[in-house]
Amino acid sequence: MDKVNSVQELIERTAHMPLEKMRFFINEDRREPRCFGIYHDEALDRWVVYKNKGDGSRAVRYSGPDEAYAANELWMKLQSEIALRRPQKKGAPMPRAMKAVVIATVAVFVCLAGWLIWQNLHSPSRGYYYVDDQWYYYQNDWYWYDDGGWMIYDAPEGEWWEDGYYGETNAEFTNSGQGFEQSGYYEEPDSDSAVFDSWDAGDTDWSSDW
């Protein structure tokens, strides 16, 4: 708002305001704590703009002959106090339907993450296994080594892998040149497999002067 140029103009601008409740006083030298004011010191012929602090001490913002400057100092302080006391507008609340969508999305994400973790903890990792003098390889399905070659192994229920025991994972295959990588079943691991394999392996006011 535009500046004021006199105490009379300050009075006119604030005529609709509850100045006493706001602790602002015009043309009054008040001495009680916690108030602002402006008055003319007749003895010294000067305008005084003051603030009485909570402890009763006084801070003088201006003391001099310039009425326009003095009146505007109190006017600006009044504006800042009004801005501080004005209720702040809150953002619009999220619609109930939107809240439900957000909650459902988070729930699905948590369930999916939990399922993936459970699957990962209860599934073998890609690699060689050596159990009871027999070589196996896991690559999405089980394969076993027999008679110098690799074959798909249909694991019946109750076998050791169904019980969560996968033997010696990532064992070093001892038959040189006949590893699973040389078989027709071998597939290069994709990025997702690499991530899961590494996971399995554990690679996871009033205090101022004015």
Stockholm file with secondary structure:
# STOCKHOLM 1.0

chainA/1-210         MDKVNSVQELIERTAHMPLEKMRFFINEDRREPRCFGIYHDEALDRWVVYKNKGDGSRAVRYSGPDEAYAANELWMKLQSEIALRRPQKKGAPMPRAMKAVVIATVAVFVCLAGWLIWQNLHSPSRGYYYVDDQWYYYQNDWYWYDDGGWMIYDAPEGEWWEDGYYGETNAEFTNSGQGFEQSGYYEEPDSDSAVFDSWDAGDTDWSSDW
#=GR chainA/1-210 SS CCCCCSHHHHHHHTTTSCHHHHTEEESCCCCSSSEEEEEEETTTTEEEEEEECTTSCEEEEEEESCHHHHHHHHHHHHHHHHHHHSCCCCCCCCCHHHHHHHHHHHHHHHHHHHHHHHHHHTSCCSEEEEETTEEEEESSSEEEEETTEEEECCCCTTSTTTTTCCCSTTCCCCSTTCSGGGSTTCCCCCHHHHHHHHHHTTCCCCSSCC
#=GC SS_cons         CCCCCSHHHHHHHTTTSCHHHHTEEESCCCCSSSEEEEEEETTTTEEEEEEECTTSCEEEEEEESCHHHHHHHHHHHHHHHHHHHSCCCCCCCCCHHHHHHHHHHHHHHHHHHHHHHHHHHTSCCSEEEEETTEEEEESSSEEEEETTEEEECCCCTTSTTTTTCCCSTTCCCCSTTCSGGGSTTCCCCCHHHHHHHHHHTTCCCCSSCC
//
